[in-house]
Every structure is written in structure tokens, then in C-alpha cells.
């Protein structure tokens, strides 16, 4: 499962930077959200997820596990260039395919839409500082994604409108949850609870489907944790997330059903 980790964090829109922001998986080129460049612009009236058609997995935060576990297998991955395990919702057993987005760009009705998808075309990236300065957080938007609309995010003077507030609030909440999620993954790793696994499906009269490079919590090792470590996981609310993750793995069967239905269509 070839997915890259999103950049780590931040809140408010700032002035543009000379450094080119790195786009998260699925995004096109990014540009800093700017009060002059984007004044009077807003999101298209109809939400469209066509940009995510080629994503077979999408990062989620631990705070989303309870709801996301009802629809997706939740796994951990070590993305290229990043050693810490990050949780992701698996969207397909095949590369370059998303079984939850149709050709019209609509998310599968009734399925939970991860915050990663709902924040699009915005994201927050972290820019490195020099030797004397700390890293800077920057709100970015996919270049060309905003349009003239009846609900601009910035008014003609570049000041935030009421429509910008909920978007910013969601991104700030995501970043706070991401820090907690990173610590959660590191804790599972330090406790030796994560083990590699593959998902293999052998549908009748069809090409085998195999997804590799994933990690899951080892239930046997979880059962052998000492009381102190188990209590810490319980106190932090992480034991609940662990069991949501384990139960969610049953959804690999759902992905196979979706894949076979799509082939027959």
C-alpha cells in the first residue's frame, strides 16, 4: 500500500512562503491560502471527491476509529520516509482504486467520510525554519480549487467570512488529533504490539487480490501486556481504539464484495 504521510500540523492562514509545500496523497499542487490571491473565492457548490479516485487508502486519526471502523478496515502503515506507524482506512484491495468514490465523484452513500477527505482542497503543512527560527505552520489550498461562488471564504478585503470558520476549526481539530494519533502509534510500536500482515483474497474465476505492507495489533501480545501498560492504554482511551481497529479488520470481506460487484457492473 503505497501512501505517503501527510505533513504534520497547524492553524491559521499566513503569508505565502518561497518554499514549495509538499502535497498530501491525492492532492494536486498546493499554494498558500492568501488573503489577496483568494479574496472573494469559495468552494464549488457541489462537493466532489473525484480527486480521491486513485487512493486505495486514506489516513485517519484515532479519534475517528469508532465511526470509521464500521465501514473500513483500519490498519497501520509505515509510509516511505517516515518510521512511525500511522493509521489508515483501506479503501480497496487494489492499487490506484477507491471503491468508495464513484465515477461522478460521489462518496458511497451511508459510509463515513474521513476528515482527510472532508478538508479537501485545504490542508495544513509545516515549513522548516532556519537555525534561529522554529518551523512554521501554513494553511494551503490545492491550486485552482477555489472558484467564484455565492459563499466566499474571504471577502473582497481578504477578511475571513462565516464560511471559513468551520473549515479552519475542522483543520485545527485534525491537527490536534493527529499529534495524539502519532503518540498512539508510537506507543503501540514501543510496546511491541504491531505486527506485519497482508490481505489476500482469492475470488472465484478472478485475479487474486493482495494488499501488502500493513501492520495490525497482535492480539496475543496484547493479552500478555503487564497490568501497568494495559491500564495506561485504558486510561488514555486507546484500548477502545485498539479494539475498534481489530474489529474493523472484518471489513476486508466487505471490500472484496464491493470489488466483485464493481467487476460485474
Secondary structure in CASP SS format (residue, H / E / C, confidence):
PFRMAT SS
TARGET T0000
AUTHOR 0000-0000-0000
METHOD secondary structure of the structure
MODEL  1
X C 1.00
X C 1.00
X C 1.00
X C 1.00
X C 1.00
X C 1.00
X C 1.00
X C 1.00
X C 1.00
X C 1.00
X C 1.00
X C 1.00
X C 1.00
X C 1.00
X C 1.00
X C 1.00
X C 1.00
X C 1.00
X C 1.00
X C 1.00
X C 1.00
X C 1.00
X C 1.00
X C 1.00
X C 1.00
X C 1.00
X C 1.00
X C 1.00
X C 1.00
X E 1.00
X E 1.00
X E 1.00
X C 1.00
X C 1.00
X C 1.00
X C 1.00
X C 1.00
X C 1.00
X C 1.00
X C 1.00
X E 1.00
X E 1.00
X C 1.00
X C 1.00
X C 1.00
X C 1.00
X C 1.00
X C 1.00
X C 1.00
X H 1.00
X H 1.00
X H 1.00
X C 1.00
X C 1.00
X C 1.00
X C 1.00
X E 1.00
X E 1.00
X E 1.00
X C 1.00
X C 1.00
X H 1.00
X H 1.00
X H 1.00
X H 1.00
X H 1.00
X H 1.00
X H 1.00
X C 1.00
X C 1.00
X C 1.00
X C 1.00
X E 1.00
X E 1.00
X E 1.00
X E 1.00
X E 1.00
X C 1.00
X C 1.00
X C 1.00
X C 1.00
X C 1.00
X C 1.00
X C 1.00
X C 1.00
X E 1.00
X E 1.00
X E 1.00
X E 1.00
X E 1.00
X C 1.00
X C 1.00
X C 1.00
X C 1.00
X C 1.00
X C 1.00
X C 1.00
X C 1.00
X C 1.00
X C 1.00
X E 1.00
X C 1.00
X C 1.00
X C 1.00
X C 1.00
X C 1.00
X E 1.00
X C 1.00
X C 1.00
X C 1.00
X C 1.00
X C 1.00
X C 1.00
X C 1.00
X H 1.00
X H 1.00
X H 1.00
X H 1.00
X C 1.00
X C 1.00
X C 1.00
X E 1.00
X E 1.00
X E 1.00
X E 1.00
X E 1.00
X E 1.00
X C 1.00
X C 1.00
X C 1.00
X C 1.00
X C 1.00
X C 1.00
X C 1.00
X C 1.00
X E 1.00
X E 1.00
X E 1.00
X E 1.00
X E 1.00
X E 1.00
X E 1.00
X C 1.00
X C 1.00
X C 1.00
X C 1.00
X E 1.00
X E 1.00
X C 1.00
X C 1.00
X C 1.00
X C 1.00
X C 1.00
X E 1.00
X C 1.00
X C 1.00
X C 1.00
X C 1.00
X C 1.00
X E 1.00
X C 1.00
X H 1.00
X H 1.00
X H 1.00
X H 1.00
X H 1.00
X H 1.00
X H 1.00
X H 1.00
X H 1.00
X H 1.00
X H 1.00
X H 1.00
X H 1.00
X H 1.00
X H 1.00
X H 1.00
X H 1.00
X H 1.00
X H 1.00
X H 1.00
X H 1.00
X H 1.00
X H 1.00
X H 1.00
X H 1.00
X H 1.00
X H 1.00
X H 1.00
X H 1.00
X C 1.00
X C 1.00
X C 1.00
X E 1.00
X E 1.00
X E 1.00
X E 1.00
X E 1.00
X E 1.00
X E 1.00
X E 1.00
X C 1.00
X C 1.00
X C 1.00
X C 1.00
X C 1.00
X C 1.00
X C 1.00
X E 1.00
X E 1.00
X E 1.00
X E 1.00
X E 1.00
X E 1.00
X E 1.00
X E 1.00
X E 1.00
X C 1.00
X H 1.00
X H 1.00
X H 1.00
X H 1.00
X H 1.00
X C 1.00
X C 1.00
X C 1.00
X H 1.00
X H 1.00
X H 1.00
X H 1.00
X H 1.00
X H 1.00
X H 1.00
X H 1.00
X H 1.00
X C 1.00
X C 1.00
X H 1.00
X H 1.00
X H 1.00
X H 1.00
X H 1.00
X H 1.00
X H 1.00
X H 1.00
X H 1.00
X H 1.00
X H 1.00
X H 1.00
X H 1.00
X H 1.00
X H 1.00
X H 1.00
X H 1.00
X H 1.00
X H 1.00
X H 1.00
X H 1.00
X H 1.00
X H 1.00
X H 1.00
X H 1.00
X H 1.00
X H 1.00
X C 1.00
END
